[in-house]
Amino acid sequence: MIRGGEPVAPYYIPKGEDGEPAKFLKAKPLTDTAKCTNCGICAEVCPMGSVSKENYADVPGICIKCQACVLKCPEGAKYWDDAAFLSHVRMLESNFTDRKEPEWY
């Protein structure tokens, strides 16, 4: 939210387990082709339409790291191997799992 031309909170910078900024903008999910049955669920659930419908192992579009394709794959064929992204996920899981009350600015 912006008030008077200034943001009310700092821009979010993802961090890894070490507290340092984690850079994973170009990270994309990978596919274990031995497990993939070409069901197409990954392409259907991708909110960005980034998974190729011709080759489900290919992610040519922009990935927003929502993990929908990984979570919905019935065979467990989609996965991440980007160290910075996985470090960020672990940091979120260890620091932000408790339910918090909403804050109003």
All heavy atoms as an XYZ file, in Angstrom:
807
protein
N       0.844     -1.170      0.000
C       0.000      0.000      0.000
C       0.889      1.232      0.000
O       1.920      1.267      0.646
C      -0.918     -0.026      1.222
C      -1.751      1.225      1.347
S      -2.761      1.228      2.816
C      -4.220      0.512      2.142
N       0.456      2.222     -0.705
C       1.218      3.472     -0.793
C       0.348      4.603     -0.253
O      -0.816      4.734     -0.602
C       1.647      3.765     -2.239
C       2.591      2.659     -2.715
C       2.306      5.125     -2.341
C       3.045      2.808     -4.137
N       0.931      5.422      0.600
C       0.243      6.597      1.140
C       1.110      7.819      0.872
O       2.277      7.845      1.244
C       0.019      6.458      2.643
C      -1.021      5.447      2.984
C      -1.349      5.515      4.463
N      -2.206      4.391      4.779
C      -2.150      3.716      5.890
N      -1.281      4.032      6.815
N      -2.964      2.710      6.105
N       0.516      8.804      0.245
C       1.261     10.023     -0.029
C       2.486      9.799     -0.885
O       3.466     10.503     -0.762
N       2.447      8.769     -1.755
C       3.559      8.487     -2.646
C       4.654      7.633     -2.033
O       5.607      7.269     -2.702
N       4.527      7.303     -0.749
C       5.544      6.498     -0.071
C       4.950      5.174      0.392
O       3.833      5.132      0.903
C       6.090      7.251      1.147
C       6.832      8.519      0.800
C       8.100      8.251      0.004
O       8.814      7.278      0.321
O       8.364      9.001     -0.939
N       5.675      4.077      0.239
C       5.165      2.794      0.735
C       5.105      2.807      2.263
O       5.927      3.439      2.917
C       6.184      1.781      0.228
C       7.416      2.557     -0.061
C       6.978      3.960     -0.390
N       4.101      2.122      2.833
C       3.962      2.073      4.290
C       4.800      0.952      4.899
O       4.938      0.869      6.112
C       2.487      1.916      4.728
C       1.684      3.142      4.331
C       1.882      0.666      4.162
N       5.334      0.078      4.082
C       6.194     -1.003      4.559
C       7.315     -1.198      3.542
O       7.151     -0.868      2.365
C       5.387     -2.287      4.719
N       8.449     -1.713      3.971
C       9.549     -1.925      3.024
C       9.208     -3.021      2.016
O       8.419     -3.910      2.304
C      10.716     -2.349      3.910
C      10.091     -2.856      5.165
C       8.798     -2.122      5.333
N       9.823     -2.939      0.843
C       9.650     -3.945     -0.191
C      10.174     -5.272      0.338
O      11.237     -5.341      0.953
C      10.401     -3.531     -1.454
C      10.218     -4.478     -2.605
C       9.057     -4.437     -3.365
C      11.185     -5.425     -2.924
C       8.873     -5.318     -4.426
C      11.011     -6.300     -3.972
C       9.848     -6.236     -4.716
O       9.663     -7.115     -5.759
N       9.423     -6.339      0.097
C       9.811     -7.663      0.598
C      11.018     -8.193     -0.157
O      11.023     -8.253     -1.378
C       8.642     -8.647      0.454
C       8.985    -10.026      0.924
C       9.090    -10.314      2.277
C       9.221    -11.051      0.020
C       9.415    -11.576      2.719
C       9.547    -12.318      0.455
C       9.644    -12.575      1.812
O       9.971    -13.830      2.248
N      12.027     -8.581      0.582
C      13.215     -9.205      0.007
C      13.293    -10.619      0.567
O      13.451    -10.796      1.777
C      14.497     -8.424      0.347
C      14.426     -7.014     -0.234
C      15.738     -9.170     -0.154
C      15.551     -6.102      0.170
N      13.142    -11.642     -0.285
C      13.209    -13.013      0.227
C      14.587    -13.317      0.791
O      15.603    -12.897      0.242
C      12.901    -13.873     -0.997
C      13.100    -13.003     -2.176
C      12.943    -11.591     -1.725
N      14.590    -14.043      1.894
C      15.849    -14.395      2.549
C      15.947    -15.895      2.711
O      14.948    -16.598      2.771
C      15.935    -13.708      3.908
C      15.980    -12.202      3.761
C      16.151    -11.520      5.058
C      16.262    -10.019      4.780
N      16.170     -9.225      5.947
N      17.167    -16.370      2.802
C      17.421    -17.783      3.016
C      17.528    -18.095      4.496
O      17.319    -17.227      5.349
N      17.864    -19.320      4.804
C      18.008    -19.746      6.196
C      19.084    -18.958      6.940
O      19.007    -18.788      8.151
C      18.366    -21.226      6.260
C      17.250    -22.130      5.822
C      17.686    -23.573      5.782
O      18.509    -23.930      4.914
O      17.193    -24.339      6.630
N      20.079    -18.466      6.209
C      21.168    -17.711      6.822
C      20.819    -16.244      7.045
O      21.623    -15.484      7.565
C      22.431    -17.828      5.974
C      22.252    -17.295      4.557
O      21.159    -16.785      4.213
O      23.213    -17.411      3.770
N      19.615    -15.817      6.641
C      19.198    -14.431      6.816
C      19.639    -13.509      5.700
O      19.277    -12.342      5.670
N      20.411    -14.031      4.782
C      20.885    -13.236      3.651
C      19.869    -13.287      2.519
O      19.128    -14.259      2.389
C      22.232    -13.769      3.154
C      23.353    -13.611      4.150
C      23.641    -12.157      4.477
O      23.736    -11.342      3.546
O      23.759    -11.845      5.672
N      19.824    -12.241      1.677
C      18.888    -12.254      0.547
C      19.088    -13.488     -0.338
O      20.216    -13.887     -0.622
C      19.241    -10.982     -0.224
C      19.822    -10.070      0.809
C      20.570    -10.987      1.756
N      17.988    -14.119     -0.699
C      18.018    -15.303     -1.560
C      17.592    -14.896     -2.961
O      16.515    -14.332     -3.147
C      17.087    -16.371     -1.003
N      18.426    -15.167     -3.931
C      18.132    -14.776     -5.317
C      17.762    -16.009     -6.118
O      18.612    -16.856     -6.400
C      19.332    -14.058     -5.916
C      19.630    -12.769     -5.177
C      20.785    -12.025     -5.758
C      20.970    -10.753     -4.939
N      22.161    -10.055     -5.247
N      16.476    -16.081     -6.478
C      15.997    -17.251     -7.218
C      14.945    -16.864     -8.250
O      14.069    -17.652     -8.582
C      15.435    -18.311     -6.261
C      14.445    -17.770     -5.261
C      13.125    -17.575     -5.609
C      14.848    -17.454     -3.988
C      12.218    -17.080     -4.697
C      13.949    -16.962     -3.062
C      12.628    -16.776     -3.422
N      15.037    -15.671     -8.802
C      14.041    -15.195     -9.767
C      13.891    -16.115    -10.967
O      12.806    -16.292    -11.485
C      14.383    -13.785    -10.246
C      14.088    -12.661     -9.257
C      14.621    -11.340     -9.794
C      12.615    -12.573     -8.969
N      14.977    -16.695    -11.426
C      14.921    -17.531    -12.632
C      14.689    -19.009    -12.331
O      14.640    -19.824    -13.239
C      16.198    -17.348    -13.445
C      16.319    -15.939    -14.000
C      17.514    -15.780    -14.880
C      17.563    -14.355    -15.411
N      18.623    -14.165    -16.364
N      14.514    -19.361    -11.055
C      14.291    -20.763    -10.692
C      12.945    -21.239    -11.236
O      11.960    -20.510    -11.234
C      14.318    -20.914     -9.177
N      12.941    -22.457    -11.736
C      11.718    -23.072    -12.248
C      11.674    -24.523    -11.790
O      12.711    -25.143    -11.584
C      11.680    -23.016    -13.776
C      11.568    -21.594    -14.293
C      11.425    -21.557    -15.785
C      11.303    -20.110    -16.247
N      11.018    -20.014    -17.654
N      10.476    -25.068    -11.628
C      10.382    -26.460    -11.212
C      10.899    -27.393    -12.305
O      10.789    -27.101    -13.492
C       8.887    -26.669    -10.974
C       8.222    -25.630    -11.807
C       9.162    -24.469    -11.840
N      11.449    -28.506    -11.870
C      11.951    -29.518    -12.780
C      10.980    -30.695    -12.793
O      10.088    -30.788    -11.952
C      13.334    -29.972    -12.341
C      14.384    -28.867    -12.269
C      15.692    -29.411    -11.725
C      14.586    -28.219    -13.618
N      11.169    -31.605    -13.745
C      10.303    -32.771    -13.873
C      11.136    -34.027    -13.958
O      12.055    -34.118    -14.778
C       9.428    -32.656    -15.136
O       8.689    -31.427    -15.074
C       8.460    -33.817    -15.240
N      10.800    -34.993    -13.116
C      11.406    -36.310    -13.201
C      10.621    -37.052    -14.279
O       9.512    -37.525    -14.032
C      11.310    -37.018    -11.852
C      11.957    -38.392    -11.853
O      12.148    -38.980    -12.950
O      12.243    -38.903    -10.768
N      11.186    -37.138    -15.480
C      10.462    -37.723    -16.618
C      10.175    -39.210    -16.426
O       9.260    -39.738    -17.054
C      11.231    -37.497    -17.935
O      12.563    -38.001    -17.796
C      11.282    -36.012    -18.274
N      10.907    -39.874    -15.538
C      10.631    -41.283    -15.257
C       9.334    -41.438    -14.463
O       8.653    -42.454    -14.569
C      11.790    -41.916    -14.492
N       8.979    -40.416    -13.683
C       7.746    -40.457    -12.892
C       6.560    -39.822    -13.612
O       5.413    -40.152    -13.325
C       7.943    -39.723    -11.568
C       8.878    -40.388    -10.609
C       8.950    -39.562     -9.329
C       9.871    -40.157     -8.302
N       9.946    -39.326     -7.087
N       6.824    -38.891    -14.516
C       5.754    -38.137    -15.182
C       4.931    -39.046    -16.097
O       5.471    -39.770    -16.931
C       6.346    -36.996    -15.994
S       5.114    -35.969    -16.832
N       3.608    -38.987    -15.951
C       2.700    -39.790    -16.778
C       2.017    -38.940    -17.850
O       1.100    -39.410    -18.512
C       1.627    -40.465    -15.907
O       0.869    -39.442    -15.239
C       2.252    -41.414    -14.898
N       2.446    -37.681    -17.991
C       1.877    -36.745    -18.962
C       0.376    -36.522    -18.752
O      -0.370    -36.369    -19.703
C       2.158    -37.209    -20.392
C       3.631    -37.148    -20.713
O       4.280    -36.136    -20.472
N       4.167    -38.237    -21.226
N      -0.044    -36.482    -17.487
C      -1.463    -36.263    -17.180
C      -1.887    -34.827    -17.459
O      -3.061    -34.553    -17.681
C      -1.768    -36.634    -15.729
S      -1.007    -35.548    -14.498
N      -0.940    -33.871    -17.396
C      -1.237    -32.477    -17.704
C      -1.775    -31.662    -16.544
O      -2.095    -30.485    -16.715
N      -1.874    -32.247    -15.363
C      -2.393    -31.506    -14.209
C      -1.514    -30.296    -13.911
O      -2.017    -29.217    -13.590
C      -2.523    -32.428    -12.980
C      -3.645    -33.441    -13.210
C      -2.788    -31.619    -11.713
C      -3.773    -34.501    -12.140
N      -0.206    -30.446    -14.043
C       0.705    -29.332    -13.759
C       0.396    -28.130    -14.650
O       0.379    -26.987    -14.186
C       2.154    -29.761    -13.910
S       2.571    -30.475    -15.513
N       0.124    -28.384    -15.917
C      -0.199    -27.300    -16.849
C      -1.556    -26.686    -16.517
O      -1.750    -25.477    -16.639
C      -0.175    -27.810    -18.283
N      -2.500    -27.521    -16.082
C      -3.837    -27.025    -15.733
C      -3.823    -26.130    -14.505
O      -4.552    -25.143    -14.449
C      -4.780    -28.199    -15.475
C      -5.164    -28.975    -16.702
C      -6.014    -30.200    -16.360
O      -6.622    -30.238    -15.264
O      -6.054    -31.119    -17.182
N      -3.025    -26.476    -13.498
C      -3.056    -25.722    -12.237
C      -2.123    -24.517    -12.215
O      -2.237    -23.679    -11.317
C      -2.762    -26.627    -11.022
C      -3.794    -27.728    -10.910
C      -1.355    -27.184    -11.062
N      -1.236    -24.400    -13.171
C      -0.304    -23.262    -13.189
C      -1.082    -21.971    -13.435
O      -1.662    -21.792    -14.505
C       0.761    -23.452    -14.266
S       1.912    -22.056    -14.347
N      -1.086    -21.048    -12.463
C      -1.856    -19.820    -12.637
C      -1.301    -18.894    -13.716
O      -2.015    -18.027    -14.211
C      -1.790    -19.155    -11.256
C      -0.541    -19.672    -10.652
C      -0.398    -21.080    -11.171
N      -0.060    -19.095    -14.096
C       0.565    -18.260    -15.116
C       0.517    -18.907    -16.495
O       0.914    -18.290    -17.479
C       2.025    -17.971    -14.747
C       2.203    -17.230    -13.444
S       1.464    -15.589    -13.462
C       2.591    -14.751    -14.554
N       0.066    -20.158    -16.576
C       0.068    -20.864    -17.846
C       1.477    -21.093    -18.355
O       1.711    -21.138    -19.566
N       2.417    -21.277    -17.436
C       3.829    -21.358    -17.798
C       4.325    -22.746    -18.166
O       5.390    -22.882    -18.746
C       4.681    -20.812    -16.651
O       4.390    -19.450    -16.441
N       3.571    -23.783    -17.796
C       3.980    -25.152    -18.128
C       3.495    -25.464    -19.538
O       2.329    -25.285    -19.860
C       3.407    -26.170    -17.124
C       3.802    -27.586    -17.501
C       3.858    -25.840    -15.709
N       4.412    -25.921    -20.382
C       4.079    -26.232    -21.772
C       3.064    -27.371    -21.845
O       3.214    -28.395    -21.178
C       5.353    -26.637    -22.525
O       5.030    -27.173    -23.784
N       2.048    -27.196    -22.658
C       1.042    -28.238    -22.843
C       1.507    -29.303    -23.838
O       0.915    -30.371    -23.928
C      -0.281    -27.615    -23.289
C      -0.943    -26.827    -22.162
C      -2.203    -26.151    -22.629
C      -2.957    -25.467    -21.523
N      -2.279    -24.488    -20.758
N       2.562    -29.030    -24.574
C       3.131    -30.001    -25.511
C       4.179    -30.877    -24.835
O       4.384    -32.025    -25.212
C       3.763    -29.296    -26.718
C       2.762    -28.642    -27.648
C       2.235    -27.308    -27.116
O       3.011    -26.546    -26.494
O       1.028    -27.046    -27.299
N       4.888    -30.296    -23.847
C       5.933    -31.021    -23.126
C       5.880    -30.547    -21.681
O       6.409    -29.493    -21.352
C       7.304    -30.730    -23.735
C       8.430    -31.381    -22.969
O       8.218    -32.141    -22.038
N       9.658    -31.066    -23.360
N       5.240    -31.322    -20.811
C       5.009    -30.902    -19.433
C       6.288    -30.712    -18.631
O       6.261    -30.075    -17.586
C       4.065    -31.886    -18.733
C       2.739    -32.002    -19.439
C       2.332    -33.203    -19.990
C       1.915    -30.900    -19.572
C       1.110    -33.309    -20.651
C       0.699    -30.988    -20.238
C       0.303    -32.201    -20.772
O      -0.895    -32.287    -21.433
N       7.387    -31.232    -19.095
C       8.670    -31.026    -18.422
C       9.227    -29.634    -18.691
O      10.101    -29.166    -17.971
C       9.672    -32.083    -18.865
N       8.710    -28.963    -19.700
C       9.189    -27.643    -20.103
C       8.358    -26.550    -19.436
O       7.134    -26.604    -19.455
C       9.116    -27.532    -21.631
C       9.825    -26.304    -22.164
O      10.701    -25.763    -21.460
O       9.501    -25.892    -23.280
N       9.043    -25.566    -18.855
C       8.373    -24.424    -18.225
C       8.935    -23.156    -18.874
O       9.783    -22.476    -18.303
C       8.588    -24.416    -16.693
C       7.819    -23.285    -16.037
C       8.196    -25.747    -16.081
N       8.478    -22.836    -20.091
C       9.050    -21.697    -20.806
C       8.552    -20.336    -20.310
O       9.192    -19.323    -20.535
C       8.608    -21.932    -22.248
C       7.334    -22.695    -22.126
C       7.502    -23.555    -20.901
N       7.425    -20.310    -19.626
C       6.854    -19.044    -19.176
C       7.414    -18.592    -17.838
O       8.286    -19.230    -17.246
N       6.868    -17.498    -17.339
C       7.292    -16.927    -16.061
C       6.736    -17.766    -14.922
O       5.544    -18.037    -14.854
C       6.807    -15.469    -15.936
C       7.498    -14.607    -16.985
C       7.066    -14.926    -14.533
C       6.928    -13.209    -17.108
N       7.599    -18.161    -14.013
C       7.200    -18.952    -12.843
C       7.170    -18.027    -11.636
O       8.161    -17.350    -11.333
C       8.187    -20.091    -12.615
S       7.813    -21.057    -11.144
N       6.029    -17.995    -10.927
C       5.898    -17.147     -9.742
C       6.189    -17.922     -8.451
O       5.953    -17.419     -7.357
C       4.525    -16.450     -9.682
C       3.399    -17.477     -9.634
C       4.379    -15.475    -10.848
C       2.017    -16.871     -9.373
N       6.670    -19.135     -8.554
C       7.087    -19.970     -7.422
C       5.933    -20.313     -6.484
O       6.118    -20.488     -5.286
C       8.205    -19.319     -6.597
C       9.279    -18.556     -7.323
C      10.041    -19.363     -8.317
C      11.140    -18.548     -8.941
N      10.772    -17.760    -10.087
N       4.732    -20.432     -7.007
C       3.569    -20.760     -6.171
C       3.568    -22.228     -5.769
O       2.891    -22.612     -4.823
C       2.275    -20.400     -6.892
S       1.886    -21.467     -8.295
N       4.273    -23.059     -6.490
C       4.422    -24.490     -6.255
C       3.158    -25.299     -6.539
O       3.055    -26.458     -6.147
C       4.910    -24.771     -4.831
C       6.245    -24.124     -4.528
C       6.853    -24.638     -3.264
O       7.182    -25.810     -3.183
N       7.006    -23.776     -2.279
N       2.189    -24.715     -7.219
C       0.956    -25.439     -7.529
C       1.255    -26.713     -8.313
O       0.694    -27.769     -8.021
C      -0.008    -24.549     -8.309
N       2.133    -26.634     -9.285
C       2.450    -27.813    -10.114
C       3.093    -28.909     -9.283
O       2.806    -30.094     -9.465
C       3.334    -27.423    -11.293
S       4.935    -26.722    -10.833
N       3.956    -28.527     -8.334
C       4.639    -29.498     -7.484
C       3.646    -30.142     -6.518
O       3.623    -31.359     -6.345
C       5.799    -28.828     -6.706
C       6.426    -29.781     -5.719
C       6.849    -28.286     -7.674
N       2.814    -29.322     -5.904
C       1.871    -29.822     -4.902
C       0.758    -30.670     -5.496
O       0.270    -31.603     -4.853
C       1.272    -28.644     -4.132
C       2.276    -27.822     -3.319
C       1.623    -26.561     -2.789
C       2.869    -28.641     -2.201
N       0.354    -30.382     -6.726
C      -0.771    -31.097     -7.334
C      -0.364    -32.302     -8.177
O      -1.215    -33.078     -8.587
C      -1.593    -30.143     -8.207
C      -2.259    -29.024     -7.442
C      -3.355    -29.555     -6.569
C      -4.058    -28.405     -5.875
N      -5.156    -28.839     -5.056
N       0.907    -32.484     -8.432
C       1.351    -33.613     -9.254
C       1.085    -34.925     -8.512
O       1.675    -35.176     -7.458
C       2.831    -33.496     -9.588
S       3.435    -34.890    -10.564
N       0.208    -35.770     -9.046
C      -0.135    -37.007     -8.341
C       1.001    -38.029     -8.295
O       0.991    -38.931     -7.458
C      -1.318    -37.554     -9.136
C      -1.177    -36.976    -10.498
C      -0.529    -35.631    -10.311
N       1.988    -37.864     -9.163
C       3.100    -38.819     -9.213
C       4.354    -38.310     -8.514
O       5.356    -39.023     -8.437
C       3.441    -39.149    -10.672
C       2.275    -39.672    -11.484
C       1.676    -40.942    -10.898
O       2.433    -41.763    -10.343
O       0.447    -41.116    -10.988
N       4.336    -37.067     -8.040
C       5.528    -36.490     -7.421
C       6.645    -36.249     -8.414
O       7.816    -36.273     -8.054
N       6.275    -35.996     -9.665
C       7.275    -35.820    -10.715
C       7.852    -34.404    -10.754
O       8.977    -34.212    -11.214
C       6.673    -36.160    -12.076
N       7.115    -33.420    -10.295
C       7.610    -32.035    -10.279
C       8.335    -31.781     -8.967
O       7.885    -32.193     -7.899
C       6.450    -31.041    -10.413
C       5.812    -31.007    -11.780
C       6.645    -30.205    -12.736
C       5.895    -30.013    -14.045
N       6.775    -29.585    -15.097
N       9.467    -31.089     -9.060
C      10.259    -30.809     -7.868
C      11.144    -29.584     -8.096
O      11.272    -29.084     -9.212
C      11.118    -32.025     -7.502
C      12.199    -32.337     -8.522
C      13.498    -31.887     -8.344
C      11.915    -33.085     -9.668
C      14.488    -32.168     -9.281
C      12.889    -33.372    -10.608
C      14.165    -32.911    -10.400
O      15.135    -33.170    -11.339
N      11.731    -29.094     -7.015
C      12.670    -27.975     -7.069
C      14.064    -28.477     -6.731
O      14.223    -29.338     -5.874
C      12.291    -26.907     -6.047
C      10.998    -26.253     -6.337
C       9.777    -26.609     -5.857
C      10.781    -25.133     -7.187
N       8.819    -25.784     -6.358
C       9.404    -24.851     -7.182
C      11.614    -24.332     -7.957
C       8.843    -23.812     -7.901
C      11.050    -23.298     -8.675
C       9.691    -23.046     -8.646
N      15.071    -27.897     -7.364
C      16.445    -28.191     -6.965
C      17.268    -26.923     -6.773
O      18.438    -26.994     -6.453
C      17.118    -29.131     -7.964
C      17.580    -28.444     -9.242
O      17.097    -27.339     -9.542
O      18.429    -29.006     -9.948
N      16.659    -25.753     -6.933
C      17.366    -24.489     -6.762
C      17.667    -24.278     -5.274
O      16.741    -24.143     -4.464
C      16.526    -23.335     -7.320
C      17.267    -22.024     -7.291
O      17.208    -21.343     -6.235
O      17.912    -21.680     -8.291
N      18.936    -24.241     -4.911
C      19.346    -24.165     -3.509
C      18.824    -22.899     -2.821
O      18.385    -22.951     -1.672
C      20.861    -24.241     -3.407
N      18.863    -21.756     -3.498
C      18.412    -20.505     -2.893
C      16.906    -20.543     -2.626
O      16.443    -20.115     -1.563
C      18.769    -19.323     -3.791
N      16.134    -21.069     -3.575
C      14.683    -21.158     -3.381
C      14.355    -22.115     -2.241
O      13.534    -21.810     -1.375
C      13.985    -21.605     -4.665
C      12.506    -21.768     -4.489
C      11.687    -20.669     -4.328
C      11.930    -23.028     -4.463
C      10.321    -20.817     -4.142
C      10.569    -23.187     -4.280
C       9.765    -22.072     -4.119
N      14.997    -23.275     -2.207
C      14.734    -24.248     -1.154
C      15.133    -23.705      0.222
O      14.452    -23.952      1.214
C      15.460    -25.560     -1.453
C      14.930    -26.303     -2.686
C      15.840    -27.474     -3.025
C      13.502    -26.764     -2.480
N      16.203    -22.924      0.282
C      16.613    -22.296      1.529
C      15.554    -21.293      1.989
O      15.223    -21.213      3.172
C      17.965    -21.602      1.351
O      18.342    -20.927      2.529
N      14.996    -20.535      1.057
C      13.933    -19.577      1.380
C      12.689    -20.303      1.899
O      12.086    -19.886      2.884
C      13.598    -18.735      0.149
C      12.490    -17.765      0.362
N      12.565    -16.743      1.280
C      11.266    -17.672     -0.197
C      11.436    -16.055      1.270
N      10.631    -16.608      0.374
N      12.318    -21.397      1.258
C      11.155    -22.179      1.697
C      11.382    -22.684      3.125
O      10.491    -22.580      3.977
C      10.882    -23.352      0.736
C       9.855    -24.308      1.309
C      10.422    -22.827     -0.612
N      12.566    -23.211      3.410
C      12.857    -23.706      4.758
C      12.807    -22.580      5.788
O      12.320    -22.755      6.907
C      14.211    -24.413      4.789
C      14.194    -25.775      4.116
C      15.478    -26.555      4.358
N      16.662    -25.887      3.852
C      17.136    -26.010      2.615
N      16.511    -26.785      1.729
N      18.227    -25.383      2.240
N      13.304    -21.387      5.400
C      13.258    -20.242      6.303
C      11.804    -19.869      6.601
O      11.434    -19.632      7.760
C      13.993    -19.049      5.678
C      14.053    -17.804      6.566
S      12.594    -16.742      6.611
C      12.456    -16.191      4.946
N      10.953    -19.848      5.574
C       9.542    -19.527      5.785
C       8.875    -20.565      6.683
O       8.112    -20.216      7.594
C       8.806    -19.449      4.441
C       9.167    -18.284      3.537
C       8.492    -18.438      2.182
C       8.784    -16.962      4.173
N       9.161    -21.826      6.425
C       8.554    -22.906      7.217
C       8.983    -22.851      8.685
O       8.192    -23.164      9.570
C       8.900    -24.265      6.613
C       8.213    -24.523      5.303
C       8.685    -25.763      4.587
O       9.747    -26.320      4.932
O       7.982    -26.178      3.650
N      10.207    -22.453      8.945
C      10.672    -22.426     10.328
C      10.296    -21.145     11.067
O      10.177    -21.149     12.286
C      12.187    -22.637     10.393
O      12.866    -21.572      9.776
N      10.077    -20.047     10.348
C       9.814    -18.763     11.013
C       8.379    -18.246     10.910
O       8.012    -17.354     11.671
C      10.747    -17.679     10.448
C      12.192    -17.961     10.765
O      12.527    -18.408     11.848
N      13.064    -17.710      9.811
N       7.603    -18.772      9.985
C       6.290    -18.171      9.759
C       5.163    -19.199      9.703
O       4.248    -19.079      8.902
C       6.309    -17.355      8.462
C       7.285    -16.207      8.523
C       8.511    -16.300      7.895
C       6.985    -15.058      9.230
C       9.425    -15.256      7.954
C       7.885    -14.014      9.305
C       9.102    -14.111      8.666
N       5.210    -20.206     10.559
C       4.143    -21.196     10.557
C       3.063    -20.893     11.593
O       1.960    -21.415     11.496
C       4.704    -22.613     10.819
O       5.445    -22.594     12.029
C       5.584    -23.062      9.669
N       3.376    -20.066     12.584
C       2.382    -19.723     13.601
C       1.355    -18.750     13.040
O       1.692    -17.816     12.308
C       3.050    -19.087     14.820
C       3.968    -20.048     15.552
O       3.760    -21.265     15.416
O       4.882    -19.574     16.246
N       0.095    -18.975     13.388
C      -0.994    -18.101     12.960
C      -0.864    -16.746     13.645
O      -0.663    -16.668     14.853
C      -2.333    -18.750     13.330
C      -3.517    -17.887     13.089
C      -4.019    -18.031     11.689
N      -5.266    -17.316     11.565
C      -5.497    -16.415     10.654
N      -4.585    -16.138      9.759
N      -6.633    -15.793     10.593
N      -0.953    -15.684     12.894
C      -0.872    -14.325     13.421
C      -2.181    -13.604     13.158
O      -2.871    -13.894     12.192
C       0.274    -13.537     12.757
C       1.629    -14.177     12.860
C       2.201    -14.019     14.225
C       3.651    -14.477     14.219
N       4.019    -15.274     15.308
N      -2.482    -12.676     13.997
C      -3.651    -11.827     13.781
C      -3.322    -10.803     12.695
O      -2.183    -10.330     12.623
C      -4.045    -11.120     15.081
C      -4.617    -12.061     16.124
C      -5.856    -12.788     15.635
O      -6.748    -12.136     15.044
O      -5.945    -14.004     15.840
N      -4.308    -10.447     11.882
C      -4.061     -9.431     10.849
C      -3.686     -8.094     11.472
O      -4.147     -7.755     12.555
C      -5.391     -9.317     10.115
C      -6.228    -10.448     10.580
C      -5.663    -10.949     11.848
N      -2.813     -7.367     10.776
C      -2.427     -6.032     11.216
C      -2.987     -5.018     10.234
O      -2.931     -5.221      9.037
C      -0.902     -5.896     11.261
C      -0.251     -6.755     12.310
C       1.249     -6.538     12.359
O       1.708     -5.395     12.112
O       1.971     -7.509     12.607
N      -3.500     -3.951     10.745
C      -4.016     -2.862      9.909
C      -3.043     -1.710      9.956
O      -2.540     -1.331     11.002
C      -5.392     -2.408     10.404
C      -6.427     -3.472     10.237
C      -6.806     -4.391     11.152
C      -7.168     -3.752      9.046
N      -7.760     -5.233     10.626
C      -7.997     -4.850      9.326
C      -7.226     -3.191      7.783
C      -8.860     -5.390      8.397
C      -8.088     -3.720      6.868
C      -8.891     -4.808      7.173
N      -2.772     -1.151      8.782
C      -1.847     -0.018      8.700
C      -2.620      1.255      8.495
O      -3.590      1.315      7.822
C      -0.869     -0.204      7.526
C       0.043     -1.372      7.735
C      -0.265     -2.635      7.228
C       1.221     -1.225      8.436
C       0.590     -3.699      7.424
C       2.080     -2.292      8.629
C       1.745     -3.522      8.109
O       2.594     -4.578      8.296
